[in-house]
Amino acid sequence: MSTQSRIQGVRLKAERAKKHIRDVDSGIRTFCDSEPYTLEIEPKPQIQHVALYVSSVEPIPDEISLMIGDAFTISGVPLTILFGNWSMLAVVLPTRTLTSLSAKVPSNMHLPLAREK
């Protein structure tokens, strides 16, 4: 995969991630606009006030939870495409180069290395 096509893939996935985030925002707003809670008033005559409390709340729809999961998952994909991981380097780089790089880079760091064909 050329660097240019990899960058284009990253841009497309990032745009898709933004759509997922907008969908989550819309789902949450719709849920909140439906007033999924019941408020009640409890008189407090000894202090001449009333207490306002939430007496019931509807559960968050499963669909919203799934949308949040999708948004998190797809948001990480562009970084994975852009930076890849060390296991991919073995295919792209000669073993000698990979060995010398591994000695210099911490094991938890992933580098965006590729060789165009």
C-alpha positions in Angstrom: 0.0 0.0 0.0 1.5 3.4 -1.0 1.9 6.1 1.5 -0.6 8.3 -0.4 -3.3 5.6 -0.3 -2.6 4.9 3.4 -3.1 8.6 4.2 -6.3 8.7 2.1 -7.6 5.6 4.0 -6.8 7.4 7.3 -8.8 10.5 6.2 -11.8 8.4 5.1 -11.8 6.5 8.4 -11.4 9.7 10.4 -14.5 11.2 8.6 -16.4 8.0 9.3 -15.4 8.3 13.0 -16.7 11.9 13.1 -20.0 10.6 11.7 -20.2 8.0 14.5 -19.5 10.7 17.1 -22.3 12.9 15.6 -24.6 9.9 15.7 -23.8 9.4 19.4 -24.5 13.1 20.1 -27.8 13.0 18.2 -28.9 9.8 20.1 -28.0 11.3 23.5 -29.8 14.5 22.6 -32.9 12.6 21.5 -32.9 10.6 24.7 -32.5 13.6 26.9 -35.2 15.6 24.9 -37.7 12.7 25.6 -37.4 13.7 29.3 -36.6 10.2 30.5 -37.0 11.1 34.1 -39.8 12.1 36.5 -39.4 14.9 38.9 -41.4 15.2 42.1 -41.8 17.9 44.7 -41.6 17.2 48.4 -42.8 20.0 50.7 -40.4 20.9 53.6 -42.7 23.1 55.8 -40.2 23.2 58.7 -37.8 25.2 56.6 -40.5 26.8 54.3 -39.0 25.2 51.1 -39.7 22.4 48.8 -37.3 19.7 47.7 -37.3 18.7 44.0 -36.1 15.2 43.4 -35.9 12.7 40.6 -38.3 9.9 41.4 -37.7 7.7 38.3 -35.3 7.5 35.4 -35.6 5.5 32.2 -32.6 3.4 31.3 -30.3 4.5 28.6 -31.3 2.6 25.4 -29.0 -0.2 24.4 -28.7 1.4 21.0 -26.9 4.4 22.5 -24.4 2.2 24.3 -23.7 0.3 21.0 -23.3 3.6 19.2 -20.7 4.8 21.8 -18.8 1.5 21.4 -18.8 1.9 17.6 -17.6 5.5 17.9 -14.7 4.5 20.2 -13.7 1.6 18.0 -13.8 3.4 14.7 -12.0 6.4 16.2 -8.9 4.2 16.9 -8.8 2.7 13.4 -7.2 5.7 11.6 -4.3 5.7 14.1 -3.8 1.9 13.6 -3.8 2.4 9.8 -1.4 5.4 10.0 1.0 4.0 12.5 0.5 0.3 12.1 2.2 -2.1 14.5 5.5 -3.9 14.8 4.1 -7.2 13.5 3.4 -5.4 10.2 7.0 -4.2 10.0 8.3 -7.7 9.6 6.5 -7.9 6.3 7.6 -4.4 5.1 11.2 -4.2 6.3 14.1 -6.6 6.0 14.7 -8.6 9.2 18.1 -6.9 9.7 16.5 -3.5 9.8 13.7 -4.6 12.0 16.2 -6.1 14.5 18.2 -2.9 14.7 15.1 -0.8 15.2 13.7 -3.1 17.9 16.8 -2.5 20.0 16.4 1.2 19.9 12.6 1.6 20.4 10.6 0.8 23.6 8.4 -2.3 23.2 5.2 -0.2 23.7 6.0 2.3 20.9 4.7 1.8 17.4 6.3 3.6 14.5 4.8 4.7 11.1 7.4 2.9 9.0 6.7 1.6 5.5 8.6 1.1 2.3 6.9 1.9 -1.0 7.2 -0.6 -3.7 
